[in-house]
């Protein structure tokens, strides 16, 4: 029985990476049909609308220069029945885990050897998440790699990092929080990182660790706070 070639599209704003992977697939004799590549999410949608057939698989870069949301893109493609494999230089666990939660079935780190990268595409029909290396697998599965911070904890931590006091943060929520509740959220963050063996003694160090995990650098937060004032305590 013959196996139909896998129809593949890609979206990546570094076309040399995509072409390198395409060449590697050809050299390996991988059975695929290349339907094209795009540099932006909008261009990918146009490509899909004009394609002669629906792709089986899409290679998706997590950080496109157009500012599009990669998680939304993965959800949209998955909803169309297109399997998504993340192709990225991102090494922070949180963005990678969010991509998997959005429906990605494979993870390729661009820094991994080509042979390991190609093997991911050969495994995407199998059960479970296909990854290009032990590191890639650990980044999305190992509970010791990053803290699991709740949305409210992240909101409070980001606002503290922006220079707001605990009093002003407490007043910003609807209904307002007490300052002790804000302090509880902060202490929870500290404790989670300490349990992972990571030194966190203050807000600055907590923000450093959360940034390293990939929690920050995301879209605008839902809570707004007035600028700090002189009468606010530190």
N, C-alpha and C positions, 0 to 999 in steps of 0.2 A: 504494500500500500504506500503510495507517495504522500509526502507531507507538503502541504502548501507553504510557500515562502511566507514569512511574517512580514506584513506591511508596516513600515516604520516611518514616523515623522519625528522631527526634533525642533525644540525651541531653545535657543541659546544665543546670547549676544556676542559670543566668541566663536565665529564659524570655523576657525581653524581646529578647534577641539572636536566639533561635530564631524568635520571631514576626516580627521585623524581616526576617529572611531569607525566611521564608515569604511575607510580603507582597511582597518584591522579586521573588520567583519568579512570583507571580500577576500583578504588573504587567508583567513581561516576556513573559507568555504561555507560560511554560515548561510543558510537558506533564508534570504530576506529580499524584500522589494522596497527600495528607497522611494518614498513619496515626496520628499523634499524637507527643507528646514526653514525656520523663520527666526528673526532676531527679537521679535516682540510678541506678546500675547495676541494683540490685534491682528498682526500678520499671520500668526498661526491659525486663527479662526478663519481668516480669508483663504488660507491654503486648504484648510479642511473643507470649506464650502466648494472649492473648485476642484478638489481631488477626484480622480476617477473612481476611487474606492475608499471606504472608511478604513483608516489604519487600525491595526491590531494593537499597536504599541506606540507610546509617545515618550521620547526622552525629554525631560523637563529640567531646565536649570532653575535653581531656587531664587537667584537674584538677577533678574533681568533689568536692564538699564531703563526700561520704560516705567518702572515703578509699580507694575502690576502685582497683584497678590498671588503668589505661587500656590497657596493653599486653595484659593477659589478656583484657579485654573485646573488644578488636579481634580477637585470635586466635579467641575464641569466636564472634563474629559472622561473621568470615570463614569459619570452619569450617562455618557454616550456609549459606554461599553468599551472604551479605549483604556487599556492597561497603561499605567504611568510608571516610569522608572526615573527616579531623581538622578540627575547628572550634575554634580556640584563640586565646588572647592570649599564649601562650608564644612567646618569641622566642629561647630558648636552643637551640642546635642538637642537643645530645645527646638530650633527650626527644623531639624531633621525629623524629630519625633512628631512635630505638627504636620509635616508633609505625609508621613506614614498614616497618621490619624485621619488625614483628608482622603486617603485611599491609595497612596503609592504602594506598589507591589515589589519594588526593587530600589536599591540605593547604590549608586556608583560614585565613589570619590575620585575626582579627576587626578589625584596624586597617586592612585594605585596603578600597578602594572597593567598594560593593555590586555594581557592574557586573562587576568582576573576580572577586568572590566567586561570583556566579551563573555565570560562565563556567566555573568548575571543574566544576560539576555537569553542564554540557553536554559536558565532555571526558572524563568518567570511563570511558566506553565505549571510548576510544581507547587505544592502546598507550602505556605509560609513565606516569609520575606526573603528575597534574594539580595545578598550584599556582596560587595566586591572585595572585602577583606575582614579580618577579625576586628579591626578598629571600627569599620563601618557598622558591623553588627553590634559591637559594644555601645556605640554612640546612641543607638536607638533602642537597646534592650537592657543594658546594665543599670540597675537601680542605684549603684554606687557612683555613677558618673556625674549625676547632677541632682540638685535638690528639686523637689516637687512643690513649687510655690503656688498658692491659691491666688486668683485674680485680685482679691481685696488686699492681700499682702503685697502684691506687686504694685498696686496703685499707691499704697501708702509709702512703700520704699522709694518709688520714683519721685513722688512729691517731696519727700525728705531730701532726695538727691538734688532736686531743683532749688533747694534753699528754703522751703517752707517749714514753719515750725509745727510741732505736734498739735498745738492749739488751733492754728489756722486750718490744718488738715481736718481736725475733728469737726470744726464748724462747717466744712465744705460739703460733707455728706448729707444726704436727705433720706431719713432723718439724721440729724447730727450725731456724731459719736462722742464718747467721752475721751479725754486725753489718755486715760488708763487703757481704754480699748485700743487706741492707736499704738500705745506702747506694747500691748500684748501682741499685736500683729508683727511689730518689729522684732520682738523677742522670739517669736515663732520662726522668723526668717533666720535669725542668728543661730537658733538651736538646730535647725535643719542642716546648716552648713557645718556646725560643730560635730554633728553626728557623722558627717562624711569625712571628718578629720581635717577640715579646712578652717583656718584661723579667721574668725570674724569677731571683732571686739567692738565695732562701731558701724555706723551707717555707711561710711565711706568704704570700708572693707566689704560690707554686705553688697553694696552696689557693684563693687569690683567683681565679686564672685558671680552675681546674677548676670552681669554683662558677659563674663566668660562662658556662662552656660548658654547664652543666647536669648535671655528673656527680654533684654532691652534692644532698642533699635527697631521696635515694632510700630504700627500705626498709632495715631494720637489716642491718648487715654480719655475715657468718658468723664472723668471728674475734673472740674476746673476750680482753681483756688485763687483768691486774690493775692497779689504780691505781698511778701512779708512786710510788716510794719515795725516801726521802732518800738512800739509798746508790747509787741509779742515777745514772750520770754524765749530764750535760746534752748 
